[in-house]
């Protein structure tokens, strides 16, 4: 492991963090595909509201997927890339409900809860390891996503 030594982290910490990032990557990948499905298939009175909002969200998710994979590589790990791996590792499940706006937003909120919890767990691990790079990345994601959760909850009238 050359990269951890160069960036000043212990190889065993990098291995653990990369494993946790692969779980996060799996969850983001399923979250992304569910959101794409909602964007493609949304129907009803809220179409013009939700269709572009879902596109905005999946564009944000795909950027994070790439950033997480690159962070895994920075830590000298290997990012998973198969959906079979994602389905095995992900707590977020594939959504079959992609036409009803309220159900789609509820699914999105459930997915945000899962990724935010995973990112908070990573904050603890990366803080102990002195991994400021991953810690900062997770902190930035959480800050953005807490606002998203507020906005999606406002849509539901909560």
Secondary structure, DSSP 8 states (H G I E B T S, - for coil): -HHHHHHT--HHHHHHHHHHHHHHHHHHHHHHHHHHHHHHH--STTHHHHHHHHHHHHHHHHHHHHHHHHHHHHTT------HHHHHHH-SS------S-HHHHHHHHHHHHHHHHHHHHHHHHHHHHHT-HHHHHHHHHHHHHHHHHHHHHHHHTT-
